[in-house]
Amino acid sequence: MRSTRFWVCFLALTAAIGCDGDDDGNGNGNGNGNGDAGREAGAEGGGTDGMDVAGPDTVVDAAAEASAPAPVMVRATEHRFEPMTIAIPVGGTVRWTNVGVSVHTVTSGQGSTAAGAGTEFDAQLNPGATFERTFTTTGSHPYFCRPHESLGMRGTVTVTP
């Protein structure tokens, strides 16, 4: 009797977790694997919650991903950049996000009347939009918002070696 109860429980558990003996990979915790690899991924409990997962044929350069620093975030509010001044290393990236309701620009230079204004970058930021720039030269990189320049909406990115 004990042996029968064991096998009934074993079969019920096997059916519940999908160990049906075939290699379709759909009896795992997430249903998106293939063959044994899919079953092993699900066996760790819970799957991926809808995230994209690199498959066996995906080439991932882990060294490049690990060495790439996250972008420095700058918020464009109603009439200012926050923070106004940031420092990043050469090769660093800045991501501006418009969190206000007005349209802004991220325009390189000291101001709209200064020589070279907007030659390095000049991006319009609608509400909710983002703009990224990777800086490859050291030095001070001032920028401003064209519509709100007279209100002092300016910032500076200092790029260090």
C-alpha positions in Angstrom: 0.0 0.0 0.0 2.8 2.4 0.9 4.5 1.7 -2.5 1.3 2.4 -4.4 0.8 5.7 -2.5 4.4 6.7 -3.3 3.9 6.1 -7.1 0.6 7.9 -7.1 2.2 10.9 -5.5 5.2 10.6 -7.7 3.1 10.5 -10.9 1.0 13.5 -9.7 4.1 15.5 -8.9 5.6 14.5 -12.3 2.5 15.7 -14.1 2.3 18.9 -12.1 5.9 19.9 -13.0 5.8 18.6 -16.5 8.3 15.8 -16.4 6.5 13.9 -19.1 9.6 12.3 -20.6 9.6 14.1 -24.0 12.0 16.8 -25.1 9.6 19.6 -26.0 10.7 21.8 -23.2 7.2 22.9 -22.5 6.9 21.1 -19.2 9.2 23.6 -17.4 8.5 26.5 -15.1 8.4 29.1 -17.9 7.3 27.2 -21.1 9.8 29.0 -23.4 12.7 26.5 -23.5 13.5 23.8 -25.9 14.3 20.3 -25.0 16.5 19.6 -22.0 17.7 23.2 -21.8 14.1 24.4 -21.3 13.4 21.9 -18.7 16.6 22.8 -16.8 15.7 26.5 -16.9 12.2 25.8 -15.4 13.5 23.5 -12.8 15.2 26.4 -11.0 11.8 27.7 -10.1 9.6 30.3 -11.6 10.8 31.1 -15.1 11.6 34.6 -16.3 8.5 36.7 -15.6 8.2 37.8 -19.2 11.8 39.0 -19.6 13.7 38.2 -22.8 16.3 35.6 -22.1 19.3 34.8 -24.3 18.9 31.4 -26.0 21.6 28.9 -26.7 22.3 30.5 -30.1 22.6 34.0 -28.8 26.1 35.5 -28.7 26.5 37.8 -25.7 29.7 39.8 -25.2 29.7 39.8 -21.4 33.0 41.6 -21.1 31.7 44.5 -23.2 28.4 44.7 -21.2 30.2 44.6 -17.9 32.7 47.3 -18.9 30.0 49.7 -20.3 29.0 52.1 -17.5 25.4 53.0 -17.1 24.4 56.4 -18.5 24.4 59.4 -16.2 20.9 60.7 -15.9 19.9 64.3 -16.2 16.3 65.4 -15.8 14.9 68.3 -17.8 12.3 69.8 -15.5 10.1 72.9 -16.3 13.0 75.4 -16.4 16.2 73.7 -15.3 18.5 70.7 -15.8 19.0 68.5 -12.7 21.8 68.1 -11.9 23.2 71.2 -13.7 26.8 70.0 -13.6 28.0 66.4 -14.0 31.4 64.8 -14.5 31.9 61.6 -16.5 34.9 59.7 -17.8 35.9 59.7 -21.5 33.5 57.3 -23.3 30.7 58.0 -20.7 27.2 58.5 -21.7 24.7 61.1 -20.5 20.9 60.5 -20.9 18.6 63.6 -20.7 14.9 62.9 -19.9 12.2 65.5 -20.1 10.1 65.0 -17.0 8.2 68.2 -17.4 5.3 69.3 -19.6 7.2 71.8 -21.8 9.2 71.1 -24.9 13.0 71.5 -24.2 16.2 71.2 -26.2 19.6 69.9 -25.3 21.9 72.2 -27.3 25.6 72.3 -27.1 27.3 75.6 -26.5 27.3 78.6 -24.2 24.1 80.0 -25.7 22.2 80.6 -28.9 24.2 83.7 -29.8 27.6 82.1 -29.2 29.7 80.8 -32.1 29.2 77.1 -32.7 25.9 76.7 -30.8 24.4 73.4 -31.5 27.3 72.0 -33.6 28.2 69.2 -31.2 24.6 68.2 -30.4 21.1 69.8 -30.6 18.2 67.6 -29.7 14.6 68.4 -29.1 13.0 66.8 -26.0 9.3 66.5 -26.1 7.6 65.7 -22.7 8.7 62.1 -21.8 11.4 61.9 -24.4 15.0 61.1 -23.9 18.3 62.0 -25.6 21.7 60.2 -25.1 25.1 61.4 -26.0 28.4 59.6 -25.5 31.3 61.9 -24.9 34.7 61.0 -26.4 36.7 64.2 -25.8 37.9 65.5 -22.5 37.0 69.0 -21.3 34.0 71.1 -20.5 30.9 70.7 -22.6 28.3 73.4 -21.8 24.7 73.0 -23.0 21.4 74.9 -22.8 17.7 74.7 -23.6 16.8 77.1 -26.5 13.3 77.9 -25.4 14.3 78.5 -21.8 17.8 79.9 -22.2 16.7 83.3 -20.8 15.5 81.5 -17.7 19.0 80.1 -17.1 18.3 76.6 -18.2 21.9 75.5 -18.7 24.2 72.7 -17.7 27.7 71.4 -18.1 29.2 68.0 -18.7 32.8 67.7 -17.7 34.6 64.8 -19.3 37.7 63.5 -17.5 40.5 61.2 -18.8 
